[in-house]
Amino acid sequence: MEHDQQFLEYVVKALVDNPNDVKVSRTVDEMGVLLTLSVNKDDMGKVIGRSGATAKAIRTVLRVVGMKNDARVNLKIEEPEGSERGMGASYERDTTVDDVINDLKSS
């Protein structure tokens, strides 16, 4: 397991109520490293944070970890089946996790 993957797993497991459900997969392609995070649906709010603040902070630190290893690290947070939509306070009820993530990418 690479350092970026270990770091993400460690941080997310410390944040959630169901650490045994945290899964991180890692793929590398011409765009860099892609870490895909899967958590229990009840923990999505903790990982995303209010208005996406926690997810944005995790992404920022992952970028720094990646720079240390000359790699571009991106994070994809998978939306669990049956999850509640609209985790952040500033998002509408029908907002998906992908919408939140796209908002973070554009900011």
N, CA, C and O atoms as a printed pandas DataFrame, in Angstrom:
     atom_number atom_name residue_name chain_id  residue_number  x_coord  y_coord  z_coord
0              1         N          MET        A               1    0.850   -1.182    0.000
1              2        CA          MET        A               1    0.000    0.000    0.000
2              3         C          MET        A               1    0.894    1.242    0.000
3              4         O          MET        A               1    1.838    1.340    0.784
4              5         N          GLU        A               2    0.586    2.173   -0.877
5              6        CA          GLU        A               2    1.379    3.388   -1.006
6              7         C          GLU        A               2    1.070    4.369    0.126
7              8         O          GLU        A               2    0.050    4.247    0.804
8              9         N          HIS        A               3    1.966    5.346    0.323
9             10        CA          HIS        A               3    1.816    6.309    1.411
10            11         C          HIS        A               3    0.529    7.123    1.306
11            12         O          HIS        A               3   -0.139    7.363    2.312
12            13         N          ASP        A               4    0.177    7.553    0.071
13            14        CA          ASP        A               4   -1.039    8.351   -0.077
14            15         C          ASP        A               4   -2.283    7.548    0.309
15            16         O          ASP        A               4   -3.198    8.070    0.946
16            17         N          GLN        A               5   -2.303    6.294   -0.078
17            18        CA          GLN        A               5   -3.433    5.418    0.236
18            19         C          GLN        A               5   -3.506    5.143    1.749
19            20         O          GLN        A               5   -4.586    5.166    2.340
20            21         N          GLN        A               6   -2.357    4.887    2.357
21            22        CA          GLN        A               6   -2.310    4.656    3.807
22            23         C          GLN        A               6   -2.776    5.894    4.561
23            24         O          GLN        A               6   -3.536    5.794    5.525
24            25         N          PHE        A               7   -2.318    7.060    4.120
25            26        CA          PHE        A               7   -2.684    8.313    4.770
26            27         C          PHE        A               7   -4.190    8.527    4.718
27            28         O          PHE        A               7   -4.818    8.819    5.735
28            29         N          LEU        A               8   -4.771    8.378    3.517
29            30        CA          LEU        A               8   -6.209    8.581    3.357
30            31         C          LEU        A               8   -6.997    7.627    4.247
31            32         O          LEU        A               8   -7.945    8.031    4.921
32            33         N          GLU        A               9   -6.600    6.375    4.243
33            34        CA          GLU        A               9   -7.296    5.376    5.053
34            35         C          GLU        A               9   -7.219    5.727    6.540
35            36         O          GLU        A               9   -8.214    5.620    7.256
36            37         N          TYR        A              10   -6.053    6.140    6.996
37            38        CA          TYR        A              10   -5.853    6.501    8.398
38            39         C          TYR        A              10   -6.740    7.682    8.797
39            40         O          TYR        A              10   -7.421    7.635    9.822
40            41         N          VAL        A              11   -6.727    8.734    7.986
41            42        CA          VAL        A              11   -7.499    9.939    8.301
42            43         C          VAL        A              11   -8.998    9.646    8.299
43            44         O          VAL        A              11   -9.706   10.037    9.227
44            45         N          VAL        A              12   -9.479    8.968    7.273
45            46        CA          VAL        A              12  -10.917    8.718    7.169
46            47         C          VAL        A              12  -11.388    7.788    8.282
47            48         O          VAL        A              12  -12.459    8.002    8.851
48            49         N          LYS        A              13  -10.607    6.763    8.597
49            50        CA          LYS        A              13  -11.004    5.857    9.684
50            51         C          LYS        A              13  -11.110    6.595   11.020
51            52         O          LYS        A              13  -11.919    6.228   11.873
52            53         N          ALA        A              14  -10.295    7.631   11.198
53            54        CA          ALA        A              14  -10.353    8.425   12.434
54            55         C          ALA        A              14  -11.600    9.313   12.473
55            56         O          ALA        A              14  -12.046    9.703   13.553
56            57         N          LEU        A              15  -12.164    9.635   11.307
57            58        CA          LEU        A              15  -13.321   10.529   11.233
58            59         C          LEU        A              15  -14.669    9.827   11.378
59            60         O          LEU        A              15  -15.626   10.415   11.881
60            61         N          VAL        A              16  -14.745    8.579   10.942
61            62        CA          VAL        A              16  -16.042    7.912   10.795
62            63         C          VAL        A              16  -16.412    7.053   11.997
63            64         O          VAL        A              16  -15.573    6.727   12.835
64            65         N          ASP        A              17  -17.697    6.696   12.056
65            66        CA          ASP        A              17  -18.191    5.815   13.109
66            67         C          ASP        A              17  -18.040    4.341   12.747
67            68         O          ASP        A              17  -18.079    3.478   13.624
68            69         N          ASN        A              18  -17.869    4.051   11.459
69            70        CA          ASN        A              18  -17.763    2.670   10.975
70            71         C          ASN        A              18  -16.443    2.461   10.233
71            72         O          ASN        A              18  -16.441    2.288    9.014
72            73         N          PRO        A              19  -15.313    2.474   10.960
73            74        CA          PRO        A              19  -14.011    2.393   10.284
74            75         C          PRO        A              19  -13.794    1.092    9.513
75            76         O          PRO        A              19  -13.019    1.069    8.557
76            77         N          ASN        A              20  -14.457    0.022    9.906
77            78        CA          ASN        A              20  -14.291   -1.248    9.189
78            79         C          ASN        A              20  -14.899   -1.200    7.784
79            80         O          ASN        A              20  -14.582   -2.043    6.944
80            81         N          ASP        A              21  -15.769   -0.221    7.526
81            82        CA          ASP        A              21  -16.392   -0.093    6.209
82            83         C          ASP        A              21  -15.595    0.807    5.260
83            84         O          ASP        A              21  -15.976    0.975    4.101
84            85         N          VAL        A              22  -14.500    1.382    5.740
85            86        CA          VAL        A              22  -13.678    2.266    4.902
86            87         C          VAL        A              22  -12.842    1.417    3.944
87            88         O          VAL        A              22  -12.105    0.524    4.361
88            89         N          LYS        A              23  -12.977    1.719    2.651
89            90        CA          LYS        A              23  -12.205    1.013    1.621
90            91         C          LYS        A              23  -11.576    2.069    0.707
91            92         O          LYS        A              23  -12.240    3.013    0.277
92            93         N          VAL        A              24  -10.294    1.891    0.423
93            94        CA          VAL        A              24   -9.590    2.806   -0.474
94            95         C          VAL        A              24   -8.931    1.977   -1.572
95            96         O          VAL        A              24   -8.155    1.065   -1.290
96            97         N          SER        A              25   -9.241    2.298   -2.816
97            98        CA          SER        A              25   -8.547    1.656   -3.928
98            99         C          SER        A              25   -7.683    2.705   -4.615
99           100         O          SER        A              25   -7.982    3.899   -4.576
100          101         N          ARG        A              26   -6.614    2.245   -5.241
101          102        CA          ARG        A              26   -5.632    3.149   -5.847
102          103         C          ARG        A              26   -5.349    2.705   -7.270
103          104         O          ARG        A              26   -5.021    1.544   -7.514
104          105         N          THR        A              27   -5.476    3.636   -8.212
105          106        CA          THR        A              27   -5.114    3.357   -9.595
106          107         C          THR        A              27   -4.185    4.462  -10.084
107          108         O          THR        A              27   -4.271    5.604   -9.633
108          109         N          VAL        A              28   -3.308    4.114  -10.998
109          110        CA          VAL        A              28   -2.373    5.075  -11.569
110          111         C          VAL        A              28   -2.521    5.043  -13.086
111          112         O          VAL        A              28   -2.535    3.976  -13.700
112          113         N          ASP        A              29   -2.632    6.240  -13.685
113          114        CA          ASP        A              29   -2.666    6.338  -15.145
114          115         C          ASP        A              29   -1.912    7.598  -15.564
115          116         O          ASP        A              29   -1.179    8.184  -14.767
116          117         N          GLU        A              30   -2.097    8.013  -16.821
117          118        CA          GLU        A              30   -1.349    9.176  -17.310
118          119         C          GLU        A              30   -1.745   10.466  -16.602
119          120         O          GLU        A              30   -1.000   11.444  -16.645
120          121         N          MET        A              31   -2.907   10.484  -15.950
121          122        CA          MET        A              31   -3.364   11.671  -15.220
122          123         C          MET        A              31   -2.780   11.734  -13.804
123          124         O          MET        A              31   -2.835   12.780  -13.157
124          125         N          GLY        A              32   -2.232   10.633  -13.332
125          126        CA          GLY        A              32   -1.676   10.590  -11.981
126          127         C          GLY        A              32   -2.311    9.481  -11.170
127          128         O          GLY        A              32   -2.710    8.447  -11.705
128          129         N          VAL        A              33   -2.399    9.711   -9.878
129          130        CA          VAL        A              33   -2.936    8.723   -8.951
130          131         C          VAL        A              33   -4.402    9.059   -8.671
131          132         O          VAL        A              33   -4.746   10.213   -8.413
132          133         N          LEU        A              34   -5.252    8.048   -8.726
133          134        CA          LEU        A              34   -6.655    8.231   -8.348
134          135         C          LEU        A              34   -6.942    7.324   -7.158
135          136         O          LEU        A              34   -6.845    6.101   -7.249
136          137         N          LEU        A              35   -7.299    7.953   -6.037
137          138        CA          LEU        A              35   -7.726    7.208   -4.858
138          139         C          LEU        A              35   -9.245    7.250   -4.824
139          140         O          LEU        A              35   -9.846    8.323   -4.873
140          141         N          THR        A              36   -9.858    6.086   -4.740
141          142        CA          THR        A              36  -11.309    5.993   -4.687
142          143         C          THR        A              36  -11.702    5.546   -3.289
143          144         O          THR        A              36  -11.290    4.483   -2.824
144          145         N          LEU        A              37  -12.503    6.370   -2.626
145          146        CA          LEU        A              37  -12.887    6.140   -1.239
146          147         C          LEU        A              37  -14.326    5.673   -1.155
147          148         O          LEU        A              37  -15.221    6.242   -1.779
148          149         N          SER        A              38  -14.531    4.628   -0.372
149          150        CA          SER        A              38  -15.870    4.115   -0.108
150          151         C          SER        A              38  -16.045    4.025    1.398
151          152         O          SER        A              38  -15.203    3.462    2.098
152          153         N          VAL        A              39  -17.157    4.588    1.899
153          154        CA          VAL        A              39  -17.447    4.552    3.332
154          155         C          VAL        A              39  -18.897    4.128    3.536
155          156         O          VAL        A              39  -19.683    4.089    2.590
156          157         N          ASN        A              40  -19.239    3.812    4.777
157          158        CA          ASN        A              40  -20.609    3.495    5.144
158          159         C          ASN        A              40  -21.490    4.707    4.841
159          160         O          ASN        A              40  -21.075    5.847    5.051
160          161         N          LYS        A              41  -22.711    4.458    4.344
161          162        CA          LYS        A              41  -23.585    5.577    3.976
162          163         C          LYS        A              41  -23.856    6.521    5.147
163          164         O          LYS        A              41  -24.073    7.715    4.938
164          165         N          ASP        A              42  -23.845    6.006    6.361
165          166        CA          ASP        A              42  -24.086    6.855    7.528
166          167         C          ASP        A              42  -22.912    7.790    7.829
167          168         O          ASP        A              42  -23.059    8.743    8.595
168          169         N          ASP        A              43  -21.754    7.521    7.233
169          170        CA          ASP        A              43  -20.554    8.326    7.485
170          171         C          ASP        A              43  -20.263    9.346    6.388
171          172         O          ASP        A              43  -19.301   10.106    6.500
172          173         N          MET        A              44  -21.072    9.378    5.335
173          174        CA          MET        A              44  -20.800   10.291    4.220
174          175         C          MET        A              44  -20.751   11.749    4.678
175          176         O          MET        A              44  -19.892   12.506    4.225
176          177         N          GLY        A              45  -21.639   12.143    5.550
177          178        CA          GLY        A              45  -21.655   13.523    6.030
178          179         C          GLY        A              45  -20.377   13.908    6.741
179          180         O          GLY        A              45  -19.911   15.042    6.628
180          181         N          LYS        A              46  -19.804   12.956    7.482
181          182        CA          LYS        A              46  -18.550   13.229    8.198
182          183         C          LYS        A              46  -17.389   13.405    7.224
183          184         O          LYS        A              46  -16.505   14.233    7.446
184          185         N          VAL        A              47  -17.395   12.628    6.149
185          186        CA          VAL        A              47  -16.307   12.684    5.172
186          187         C          VAL        A              47  -16.419   13.927    4.286
187          188         O          VAL        A              47  -15.412   14.565    3.979
188          189         N          ILE        A              48  -17.641   14.268    3.877
189          190        CA          ILE        A              48  -17.843   15.443    3.026
190          191         C          ILE        A              48  -17.717   16.721    3.847
191          192         O          ILE        A              48  -17.067   17.674    3.417
192          193         N          GLY        A              49  -18.338   16.748    5.031
193          194        CA          GLY        A              49  -18.297   17.933    5.882
194          195         C          GLY        A              49  -19.276   18.996    5.432
195          196         O          GLY        A              49  -19.860   18.901    4.353
196          197         N          ARG        A              50  -19.448   19.997    6.253
197          198        CA          ARG        A              50  -20.376   21.080    5.923
198          199         C          ARG        A              50  -19.878   21.825    4.692
199          200         O          ARG        A              50  -18.750   22.316    4.653
200          201         N          SER        A              51  -20.745   21.894    3.694
201          202        CA          SER        A              51  -20.414   22.546    2.405
202          203         C          SER        A              51  -19.168   21.951    1.753
203          204         O          SER        A              51  -18.498   22.625    0.972
204          205         N          GLY        A              52  -18.857   20.711    2.062
205          206        CA          GLY        A              52  -17.719   20.037    1.439
206          207         C          GLY        A              52  -16.373   20.380    2.037
207          208         O          GLY        A              52  -15.337   20.045    1.462
208          209         N          ALA        A              53  -16.369   21.047    3.186
209          210        CA          ALA        A              53  -15.113   21.540    3.764
210          211         C          ALA        A              53  -14.152   20.410    4.131
211          212         O          ALA        A              53  -12.949   20.525    3.893
212          213         N          THR        A              54  -14.661   19.328    4.704
213          214        CA          THR        A              54  -13.771   18.231    5.112
214          215         C          THR        A              54  -13.163   17.551    3.897
215          216         O          THR        A              54  -11.961   17.287    3.870
216          217         N          ALA        A              55  -13.985   17.263    2.887
217          218        CA          ALA        A              55  -13.479   16.635    1.660
218          219         C          ALA        A              55  -12.433   17.523    0.997
219          220         O          ALA        A              55  -11.420   17.027    0.504
220          221         N          LYS        A              56  -12.670   18.818    0.984
221          222        CA          LYS        A              56  -11.718   19.754    0.365
222          223         C          LYS        A              56  -10.392   19.743    1.124
223          224         O          LYS        A              56   -9.323   19.762    0.513
224          225         N          ALA        A              57  -10.461   19.713    2.453
225          226        CA          ALA        A              57   -9.238   19.682    3.266
226          227         C          ALA        A              57   -8.455   18.392    3.028
227          228         O          ALA        A              57   -7.230   18.413    2.909
228          229         N          ILE        A              58   -9.169   17.275    2.960
229          230        CA          ILE        A              58   -8.504   15.982    2.701
230          231         C          ILE        A              58   -7.818   16.035    1.340
231          232         O          ILE        A              58   -6.679   15.586    1.205
232          233         N          ARG        A              59   -8.498   16.578    0.329
233          234        CA          ARG        A              59   -7.906   16.677   -1.013
234          235         C          ARG        A              59   -6.641   17.539   -1.005
235          236         O          ARG        A              59   -5.649   17.215   -1.658
236          237         N          THR        A              60   -6.696   18.634   -0.261
237          238        CA          THR        A              60   -5.537   19.531   -0.191
238          239         C          THR        A              60   -4.331   18.820    0.399
239          240         O          THR        A              60   -3.228   18.914   -0.140
240          241         N          VAL        A              61   -4.531   18.113    1.493
241          242        CA          VAL        A              61   -3.413   17.405    2.128
242          243         C          VAL        A              61   -2.927   16.269    1.235
243          244         O          VAL        A              61   -1.724   16.013    1.170
244          245         N          LEU        A              62   -3.839   15.584    0.545
245          246        CA          LEU        A              62   -3.422   14.523   -0.383
246          247         C          LEU        A              62   -2.554   15.083   -1.508
247          248         O          LEU        A              62   -1.612   14.428   -1.954
248          249         N          ARG        A              63   -2.872   16.303   -1.967
249          250        CA          ARG        A              63   -2.039   16.932   -3.004
250          251         C          ARG        A              63   -0.623   17.153   -2.495
251          252         O          ARG        A              63    0.346   16.947   -3.225
252          253         N          VAL        A              64   -0.507   17.577   -1.227
253          254        CA          VAL        A              64    0.814   17.805   -0.633
254          255         C          VAL        A              64    1.566   16.485   -0.506
255          256         O          VAL        A              64    2.756   16.416   -0.814
256          257         N          VAL        A              65    0.881   15.444   -0.057
257          258        CA          VAL        A              65    1.502   14.113    0.038
258          259         C          VAL        A              65    1.966   13.664   -1.340
259          260         O          VAL        A              65    3.051   13.101   -1.481
260          261         N          GLY        A              66    1.144   13.913   -2.359
261          262        CA          GLY        A              66    1.508   13.546   -3.725
262          263         C          GLY        A              66    2.710   14.314   -4.235
263          264         O          GLY        A              66    3.577   13.748   -4.901
264          265         N          MET        A              67    2.768   15.620   -3.921
265          266        CA          MET        A              67    3.896   16.442   -4.377
266          267         C          MET        A              67    5.209   15.926   -3.803
267          268         O          MET        A              67    6.242   15.968   -4.471
268          269         N          LYS        A              68    5.169   15.447   -2.585
269          270        CA          LYS        A              68    6.376   14.897   -1.966
270          271         C          LYS        A              68    6.901   13.709   -2.771
271          272         O          LYS        A              68    8.105   13.458   -2.810
272          273         N          ASN        A              69    5.981   12.979   -3.415
273          274        CA          ASN        A              69    6.353   11.807   -4.206
274          275         C          ASN        A              69    6.265   12.073   -5.710
275          276         O          ASN        A              69    6.194   11.136   -6.505
276          277         N          ASP        A              70    6.269   13.364   -6.103
277          278        CA          ASP        A              70    6.182   13.749   -7.519
278          279         C          ASP        A              70    5.004   13.103   -8.234
279          280         O          ASP        A              70    5.141   12.634   -9.365
280          281         N          ALA        A              71    3.844   13.077   -7.576
281          282        CA          ALA        A              71    2.659   12.487   -8.179
282          283         C          ALA        A              71    1.467   13.427   -7.989
283          284         O          ALA        A              71    1.369   14.127   -6.981
284          285         N          ARG        A              72    0.583   13.432   -8.951
285          286        CA          ARG        A              72   -0.665   14.179   -8.836
286          287         C          ARG        A              72   -1.703   13.214   -8.255
287          288         O          ARG        A              72   -2.022   12.195   -8.868
288          289         N          VAL        A              73   -2.223   13.541   -7.077
289          290        CA          VAL        A              73   -3.163   12.652   -6.397
290          291         C          VAL        A              73   -4.555   13.268   -6.420
291          292         O          VAL        A              73   -4.749   14.407   -5.994
292          293         N          ASN        A              74   -5.517   12.508   -6.918
293          294        CA          ASN        A              74   -6.911   12.930   -6.940
294          295         C          ASN        A              74   -7.745   11.978   -6.091
295          296         O          ASN        A              74   -7.416   10.800   -5.960
296          297         N          LEU        A              75   -8.819   12.494   -5.521
297          298        CA          LEU        A              75   -9.689   11.701   -4.656
298          299         C          LEU        A              75  -11.091   11.655   -5.232
299          300         O          LEU        A              75  -11.677   12.689   -5.551
300          301         N          LYS        A              76  -11.623   10.455   -5.363
301          302        CA          LYS        A              76  -13.012   10.253   -5.757
302          303         C          LYS        A              76  -13.717    9.622   -4.561
303          304         O          LYS        A              76  -13.265    8.607   -4.031
304          305         N          ILE        A              77  -14.817   10.222   -4.143
305          306        CA          ILE        A              77  -15.604    9.669   -3.043
306          307         C          ILE        A              77  -16.840    9.027   -3.648
307          308         O          ILE        A              77  -17.673    9.709   -4.245
308          309         N          GLU        A              78  -16.958    7.711   -3.494
309          310        CA          GLU        A              78  -18.098    7.008   -4.067
310          311         C          GLU        A              78  -19.339    7.217   -3.219
311          312         O          GLU        A              78  -19.287    7.171   -1.990
312          313         N          GLU        A              79  -20.443    7.445   -3.888
313          314        CA          GLU        A              79  -21.714    7.590   -3.175
314          315         C          GLU        A              79  -22.271    6.190   -2.901
315          316         O          GLU        A              79  -22.507    5.422   -3.834
316          317         N          PRO        A              80  -22.479    5.860   -1.625
317          318        CA          PRO        A              80  -23.003    4.530   -1.309
318          319         C          PRO        A              80  -24.453    4.398   -1.744
319          320         O          PRO        A              80  -25.183    5.388   -1.806
320          321         N          GLU        A              81  -24.867    3.171   -2.046
321          322        CA          GLU        A              81  -26.258    2.926   -2.400
322          323         C          GLU        A              81  -27.154    3.246   -1.219
323          324         O          GLU        A              81  -26.844    2.901   -0.079
324          325         N          GLY        A              82  -28.262    3.904   -1.499
325          326        CA          GLY        A              82  -29.223    4.225   -0.449
326          327         C          GLY        A              82  -28.807    5.375    0.441
327          328         O          GLY        A              82  -29.386    5.577    1.508
328          329         N          SER        A              83  -27.797    6.143    0.009
329          330        CA          SER        A              83  -27.332    7.246    0.862
330          331         C          SER        A              83  -28.332    8.391    0.819
331          332         O          SER        A              83  -29.093    8.540   -0.137
332          333         N          GLU        A              84  -28.313    9.187    1.865
333          334        CA          GLU        A              84  -29.116   10.408    1.902
334          335         C          GLU        A              84  -28.435   11.409    0.993
335          336         O          GLU        A              84  -27.209   11.511    0.998
336          337         N          ARG        A              85  -29.190   12.132    0.231
337          338        CA          ARG        A              85  -28.594   13.128   -0.664
338          339         C          ARG        A              85  -28.619   14.490   -0.004
339          340         O          ARG        A              85  -29.465   14.772    0.845
340          341         N          GLY        A              86  -27.671   15.337   -0.408
341          342        CA          GLY        A              86  -27.635   16.698    0.130
342          343         C          GLY        A              86  -27.041   16.754    1.518
343          344         O          GLY        A              86  -27.706   17.186    2.459
344          345         N          MET        A              87  -25.789   16.321    1.665
345          346        CA          MET        A              87  -25.148   16.268    2.979
346          347         C          MET        A              87  -24.785   17.646    3.515
347          348         O          MET        A              87  -24.930   17.900    4.710
348          349         N          GLY        A              88  -24.316   18.534    2.651
349          350        CA          GLY        A              88  -23.835   19.836    3.118
350          351         C          GLY        A              88  -24.973   20.811    3.351
351          352         O          GLY        A              88  -26.026   20.710    2.722
352          353         N          ALA        A              89  -24.761   21.748    4.251
353          354        CA          ALA        A              89  -25.809   22.693    4.614
354          355         C          ALA        A              89  -26.221   23.569    3.438
355          356         O          ALA        A              89  -27.376   23.989    3.368
356          357         N          SER        A              90  -25.303   23.858    2.508
357          358        CA          SER        A              90  -25.628   24.780    1.431
358          359         C          SER        A              90  -26.122   24.057    0.178
359          360         O          SER        A              90  -26.283   24.698   -0.860
360          361         N          TYR        A              91  -26.361   22.776    0.236
361          362        CA          TYR        A              91  -26.786   22.023   -0.930
362          363         C          TYR        A              91  -28.259   21.674   -0.845
363          364         O          TYR        A              91  -28.800   21.433    0.234
364          365         N          GLU        A              92  -28.893   21.653   -2.003
365          366        CA          GLU        A              92  -30.316   21.317   -2.071
366          367         C          GLU        A              92  -30.518   19.832   -1.796
367          368         O          GLU        A              92  -29.567   19.051   -1.845
368          369         N          ARG        A              93  -31.728   19.454   -1.514
369          370        CA          ARG        A              93  -32.073   18.071   -1.172
370          371         C          ARG        A              93  -31.682   17.082   -2.272
371          372         O          ARG        A              93  -31.279   15.959   -1.968
372          373         N          ASP        A              94  -31.795   17.479   -3.550
373          374        CA          ASP        A              94  -31.514   16.566   -4.658
374          375         C          ASP        A              94  -30.057   16.575   -5.114
375          376         O          ASP        A              94  -29.730   15.941   -6.117
376          377         N          THR        A              95  -29.182   17.272   -4.406
377          378        CA          THR        A              95  -27.773   17.328   -4.759
378          379         C          THR        A              95  -27.123   15.978   -4.483
379          380         O          THR        A              95  -27.331   15.390   -3.422
380          381         N          THR        A              96  -26.338   15.491   -5.433
381          382        CA          THR        A              96  -25.641   14.223   -5.242
382          383         C          THR        A              96  -24.222   14.489   -4.747
383          384         O          THR        A              96  -23.730   15.616   -4.807
384          385         N          VAL        A              97  -23.586   13.452   -4.266
385          386        CA          VAL        A              97  -22.191   13.564   -3.833
386          387         C          VAL        A              97  -21.323   13.978   -5.021
387          388         O          VAL        A              97  -20.378   14.749   -4.858
388          389         N          ASP        A              98  -21.638   13.471   -6.212
389          390        CA          ASP        A              98  -20.876   13.857   -7.401
390          391         C          ASP        A              98  -20.998   15.354   -7.667
391          392         O          ASP        A              98  -20.024   15.984   -8.080
392          393         N          ASP        A              99  -22.187   15.940   -7.436
393          394        CA          ASP        A              99  -22.349   17.388   -7.592
394          395         C          ASP        A              99  -21.451   18.132   -6.623
395          396         O          ASP        A              99  -20.805   19.113   -6.992
396          397         N          VAL        A             100  -21.410   17.662   -5.381
397          398        CA          VAL        A             100  -20.562   18.291   -4.364
398          399         C          VAL        A             100  -19.101   18.214   -4.792
399          400         O          VAL        A             100  -18.368   19.198   -4.700
400          401         N          ILE        A             101  -18.685   17.052   -5.256
401          402        CA          ILE        A             101  -17.294   16.849   -5.664
402          403         C          ILE        A             101  -16.956   17.751   -6.864
403          404         O          ILE        A             101  -15.878   18.343   -6.911
404          405         N          ASN        A             102  -17.873   17.853   -7.825
405          406        CA          ASN        A             102  -17.624   18.721   -8.973
406          407         C          ASN        A             102  -17.523   20.179   -8.543
407          408         O          ASN        A             102  -16.713   20.930   -9.086
408          409         N          ASP        A             103  -18.346   20.591   -7.564
409          410        CA          ASP        A             103  -18.246   21.947   -7.041
410          411         C          ASP        A             103  -16.869   22.175   -6.425
411          412         O          ASP        A             103  -16.276   23.239   -6.598
412          413         N          LEU        A             104  -16.366   21.177   -5.710
413          414        CA          LEU        A             104  -15.052   21.308   -5.078
414          415         C          LEU        A             104  -13.949   21.421   -6.134
415          416         O          LEU        A             104  -13.006   22.196   -5.973
416          417         N          LYS        A             105  -14.072   20.651   -7.205
417          418        CA          LYS        A             105  -13.059   20.693   -8.263
418          419         C          LYS        A             105  -13.005   22.059   -8.929
419          420         O          LYS        A             105  -11.938   22.506   -9.349
420          421         N          SER        A             106  -14.148   22.721   -9.026
421          422        CA          SER        A             106  -14.188   24.000   -9.717
422          423         C          SER        A             106  -13.825   25.177   -8.818
423          424         O          SER        A             106  -13.689   26.303   -9.296
424          425         N          SER        A             107  -13.669   24.928   -7.530
425          426        CA          SER        A             107  -13.344   26.055   -6.646
426          427         C          SER        A             107  -11.867   26.192   -6.404
427          428         O          SER        A             107  -11.441   27.093   -5.681
